Every structure is written in C-alpha cells, then in structure tokens.
C-alpha cells in the first residue's frame, strides 16, 4: 500500500526537469496548416503591395512549407 509520504519529494517539485513531449499527430497537422497559411497570406499581402501576382505567394509558401516539414521532422525524431 502506497501513501503520499512514500513518494520522492523531488518528483512532485515543480522545479524538477520534465522530459520533452513529442508532437502528437494533431499538433503536427496544426504546424503544417499554420505554415501554409502564413506563407499564403504573407505572400498575398506582399504581392498586393508590390504589384506582382503570384511571385511572393509561391516563394513564401515553399519556404514556410519547408520550414513546417523540417519542424515536424525534427520534433518527431527527438529522443
């Protein structure tokens, strides 16, 4: 029978280090959706201000999608 007094006080301490949490599937999806939206919206705003049609939309979309894939990969391969 275990009581609260048998626990290690360091385990209950808020200052104890916690292991990093891997990105679950839904969070990975949010990262990718966010990357696509930021690239598209940012590119569209720059294109509207600069008078160029799809140039910055395509460039920023590719950059942000690549960054999203890298983030999901990096978080998924952490030990």
C-alpha positions as CSV (number, residue, x, y, z in Angstrom):
1,X,0.0,0.0,0.0
2,X,1.5,3.3,-1.0
3,X,0.8,6.7,0.6
4,X,1.7,10.2,-0.4
5,X,4.5,10.1,2.1
6,X,6.4,7.4,0.3
7,X,6.8,9.5,-2.9
8,X,10.1,11.2,-3.7
9,X,9.7,14.9,-2.9
10,X,11.8,15.8,-6.0
11,X,9.3,14.1,-8.2
12,X,6.5,16.4,-7.0
13,X,8.6,19.6,-7.2
14,X,7.6,22.0,-9.9
15,X,11.3,22.7,-10.5
16,X,12.1,19.1,-11.4
17,X,13.1,18.8,-15.1
18,X,10.5,17.3,-17.4
19,X,11.1,15.2,-20.4
20,X,10.2,16.9,-23.7
21,X,6.9,15.9,-25.2
22,X,6.9,14.8,-28.8
23,X,4.5,16.5,-31.2
24,X,1.4,14.3,-31.5
25,X,-0.3,13.9,-34.8
26,X,-2.8,16.7,-34.4
27,X,-0.2,19.2,-33.3
28,X,1.9,18.2,-36.4
29,X,-1.1,18.9,-38.6
30,X,-1.5,22.4,-36.9
31,X,2.1,23.2,-37.6
32,X,1.7,22.3,-41.3
33,X,-1.6,24.2,-41.6
34,X,-0.1,27.2,-39.9
35,X,3.0,27.1,-42.2
36,X,0.8,27.0,-45.3
37,X,-1.5,29.8,-44.1
38,X,1.4,32.1,-43.1
39,X,3.1,31.6,-46.4
40,X,0.0,32.2,-48.5
41,X,-1.3,35.2,-46.6
42,X,2.1,36.8,-46.2
43,X,2.9,36.2,-49.9
44,X,-0.5,37.6,-51.0
45,X,0.0,40.7,-48.9
46,X,3.5,41.3,-50.3
47,X,2.2,40.6,-53.9
48,X,-0.6,43.1,-53.4
49,X,1.7,45.8,-52.1
50,X,4.4,45.2,-54.7
51,X,2.0,44.7,-57.7
52,X,3.4,41.3,-58.5
53,X,0.8,38.5,-58.9
54,X,1.8,35.1,-57.6
55,X,5.6,35.6,-57.2
56,X,5.9,36.2,-53.4
57,X,2.9,33.9,-52.7
58,X,4.8,31.0,-54.3
59,X,8.2,31.8,-52.8
60,X,6.9,32.3,-49.2
61,X,4.6,29.2,-49.5
62,X,7.6,27.0,-50.5
63,X,9.8,28.4,-47.7
64,X,7.1,28.1,-45.0
65,X,6.0,24.6,-46.1
66,X,9.7,23.5,-46.0
67,X,10.1,25.0,-42.5
68,X,6.9,23.3,-41.3
69,X,8.1,19.9,-42.7
70,X,11.5,20.4,-41.0
71,X,9.9,21.3,-37.7
72,X,7.6,18.3,-37.7
73,X,10.5,16.0,-38.7
74,X,12.8,17.5,-36.0
75,X,10.2,17.1,-33.3
76,X,9.3,13.6,-34.5
77,X,12.9,12.3,-34.3
78,X,13.8,13.7,-30.9
79,X,14.8,11.0,-28.5
